[in-house]
Amino acid sequence: MNKEELQGRIKSLRRQILVHACIFEMGEVMMSRERWESMADELLEIQSANIDCCDVGLFDDIFRSWDGRETAQLPLKDERIITRANWLLENKDITPSLL
């Protein structure tokens, strides 16, 4: 992948990780724990191998030090994340490809 593709993948993984952690905090589950952990592992692998691609404009400082396991330091109360999580929950019957 080139730099633009790597940055797009990093941003996509971060967004999915945040939204599904937020959904879980709301008491709902739309993604298995195994899938979430797999995405976290992929994100950590991509970021560690491509340090120059990690500034994507989506909580860069937080994800720079994130260990991939704990959600306590993630910004799950961010309005953008909550809005996306609520939208997914409201539309889960028509959005299976987003899971």
C-alpha positions in Angstrom: 0.0 0.0 0.0 1.2 3.5 -0.7 1.1 6.2 2.0 -2.3 7.5 1.1 -3.8 4.0 1.2 -2.1 3.3 4.6 -3.4 6.5 6.1 -6.9 5.6 4.8 -6.7 2.1 6.4 -5.4 3.6 9.7 -8.3 6.1 9.8 -10.8 3.4 8.9 -9.6 1.0 11.6 -9.5 3.8 14.2 -13.0 4.9 13.4 -14.3 1.3 13.6 -12.5 0.6 16.8 -13.9 3.7 18.4 -17.4 3.3 17.2 -17.7 -0.3 18.2 -16.1 0.3 21.6 -18.7 3.1 22.1 -21.5 0.8 21.1 -20.2 -1.8 23.6 -20.2 0.9 26.3 -23.8 1.6 25.5 -24.6 -2.0 26.3 -25.0 -3.2 22.7 -22.9 -5.6 20.6 -22.6 -5.4 16.9 -19.1 -6.9 16.5 -17.5 -9.9 18.1 -14.7 -9.3 20.6 -12.5 -11.4 18.4 -13.1 -9.2 15.4 -12.5 -6.0 17.4 -9.2 -7.4 18.7 -8.2 -8.4 15.2 -8.8 -4.9 14.0 -6.8 -3.5 17.0 -3.9 -5.9 16.2 -4.0 -4.8 12.5 -4.0 -1.2 13.5 -1.1 -1.6 15.9 0.9 -3.5 13.3 0.3 -1.0 10.5 1.1 2.0 12.8 4.3 0.4 14.2 5.6 -0.5 10.7 4.6 2.9 9.2 5.3 5.6 11.7 5.3 8.3 9.0 1.7 7.5 8.1 0.1 7.7 11.6 -1.0 11.4 11.5 -4.4 11.0 9.9 -6.4 13.6 11.8 -8.3 11.2 13.9 -7.1 11.3 17.6 -3.5 10.9 16.5 -2.0 11.7 19.9 -4.3 9.1 21.7 -3.6 6.3 19.2 0.1 7.0 19.2 0.3 5.6 22.7 -2.6 3.2 22.7 -1.7 -0.5 23.5 -4.6 -2.0 21.6 -6.3 -3.6 24.6 -7.8 -1.0 26.9 -10.6 1.4 25.9 -10.2 3.6 28.9 -8.0 6.2 27.2 -10.1 6.2 24.0 -12.4 9.2 23.4 -15.7 7.3 23.5 -17.6 10.4 24.7 -16.6 12.4 21.6 -19.8 13.6 19.9 -18.7 12.4 16.4 -18.1 8.9 17.7 -21.4 8.8 19.6 -23.3 10.1 16.6 -21.9 7.4 14.3 -22.5 4.7 17.0 -26.1 5.8 17.4 -26.6 5.9 13.6 -25.3 2.3 13.3 -27.5 1.1 16.1 -30.5 2.7 14.5 -29.7 1.3 11.1 -28.2 -2.0 12.0 -30.7 -3.9 9.9 -29.7 -2.2 6.7 -25.9 -1.7 7.3 -24.4 -5.2 7.7 -21.5 -4.4 5.5 -20.4 -1.6 7.9 -20.0 -4.1 10.8 
